[in-house]
Amino acid sequence: MERLKEPEVSPSYLPLSDFTNEEAFRDTIGTLDERGKRRWIYPKAITGRYERMRTALAVVLLAFLFAAPWIKIDGHPLLLFNVLERKFILFAQPFWPQDFHLFVLGFLTTILFIVLFTVAYGRIFCGWVCPQTIFMEHVFRRIERWIEGDAAQQRNLDRSPLTLQKAFKKTLKHVAFYGISFAIGNTFLMYLIGTDAWTELVTEPPAQNLGGLSGMLAFSFVFYFVFSRFREQVCIVACPYGRLQGVMLDPKSIVVAYDYKRGEPRGKLTRNPETDQQRGDCIDCKLCVAVCPTGIDIRNGTQLECINCTLCIDACDSIMDRIGKPRGLVRYASEEQIQTGAPFRFTRRMWAYTFVLAVLASSLIFLLATRSEFELTVLRMPGTLYSKRADGAITNIYKYQLVNKTTRPYDLELRVANPDASISILNADPVIRAKAEALAEGMFIVSIPPERLKTTMTKLQFEVVSQGRVIDRTTTNFTGPIK
């Protein structure tokens, strides 16, 4: 059998034999050397079925990311997260501060959805959907390889003395990196302020908007620093989700795993069939290590740094194909599956997460379906008590706020549902002019004959009416004298 050429291995790799304790690798990370100095990762390029699927998904997600701010439905952007003005739009549905409970419920539902997938399927979010992984692995690393070459060429270029060719490649790479970071920064800015405000910002003379221009450049520099220098440290050090995965996984969770029962003992291929038969399927080629973007050895088991990017699966499958062994030495599997061969099954914890997730999702869907396009808030003016008119009627003064969440202006009427109460708006026009996507405010007085008041605190119900149809209701208290 032809002996395989051993692939280039990232200098971040520390073989298990270098440790006196086989579990000692968990006391350090692959991106630091024994002195605590940063080890630069040079992951080798690999192609395979999972890499092709991840690339296709990345193309779709990147297209959506850059196109979504420009998509408008009924005048609303598809997505907007305007924190400064407290205005949020999700799938063309505007959410005002009055809808904050819906936003929180949606956020909790999303977080629990990710947690459930982590418990059941490991860090599949990190490897397939996370923006950091998509940009790093499918955009910036590809540009880096196009300019500087694969892992071995990049390593040699970094170690070589400064030449005109090296200076040209490094300059070209970092200019490209900052250009893409500038595009990413501007795209995220569109999600914050909207495309209309962004267009106005970039078309104005720079001298008129130095603050906005400085913020845009700084925002872009943050992305440039992350993808040019910080890189995998985001997943290893900064990302809280990566830290949480350790408490969410259990032996039944599906992760990218090495089948040690099949692979051990490891050994190089020889020309002696008897010797090869006494060894496991792992030929210790270290290609799974060479392709890892976080510098770990998947054969050491589940580790904090693993982002489930599946590159080691494609690498190992390619080796198995070449030596005539079945695929799957490194694959999606749980610790329980590798130990016992038992099929994947939902645990009680997974069912509990699923139940809570179903309740939250159902509640969110119900609240969204029944959400009113108008939001009326009525509050008695603070610091005021009741008054008594010349005809003996007891009056209270109130302030109202009416949010029109639609894209159309409306002429509305505010009335009190209690038959004994009468209302008068404190302006010349009793009609409320509710502009599109705006807040209408005003004050009004409610008067009730004293004989109709049974207690010092009476519940009042107010209604907003449009063309004879009640579109929203709210209740508040009416104070009166002690009897």
FENDA-V511988 format. One line per field, one symbol per residue. ss: DSSP state (~ for helix, > for strand, _ for the rest). burial: b if it has 9 or more other C-alpha atoms within 8 Angstrom, else e. Layout:
ss=???
burial=???
This chain:
ss=_______________~~~_____~~~~____>_____>__________~~~~~~~~~~~~~~~~~~~~___>>__>>_>>>>____>>>>__>>>_~~~~~~~~~~~~~~~~~~~~~~~~~__~~~~~__~~~~~~~~~~~~~~~~~~__~~~~~~~~~____~~~~~~~~~~~~~~~~~~~~~~~~~~~~~~_~~~~~~~~~__~~~_~~~~~~~~~~~~~~~~~~~~~__~~~~~~_~~~~~~~~~______>>>>_~~~~_________~~~~~_________~~~~_______~~~__________~~~~~~~~~~~~~______>>>>_~~~~~~_______~~~~~~~~~~~~~~~~~~~~~~____>>>>>>>______>>_____>>>>>>>>>>>_____>>>>>>>____>>>>>______>>>___>>>>>>>>>>>_~~~____>>>>>>>>>>__>>>>>>>>>>>____
burial=eeeeeeebbbbbbeeeeebeeeebbeeebbbbbeeeeebebbbbebebebbbebbebbeebeeebeebbeebeeebbbbbbbeeebbbbbebebbbeeebebbebbeebeebbbbbbbbbbbbbbbbbbbeebbbbbbbbbbbbbebbbbbbbbbebeeeeeeeebbebeebbbebbbeebbbbbbbebbbbbbbebbeebbeeeeeebeeebeebbebbbebbbbbbebbeebbbeebeebeebeebbeebbbbbbbbeebbbebbeeeeeeeebeebbbbbebbbbbbbbebbbbbeeebebbbbbbbbbbbbbbbebbeeeeebbbbbebbbbbbeeeeeeeeeeebbebbeebeebbeebeebeeeeeebbbebebeeeeebeeeeeebbbbbbbbbbbbbbeebbbbbbbbbeeebbbebeeeeeebbbbbbbbbebbbbbbbbbeebeebebebbbbbbbeeebbbbbbbbbbbeee
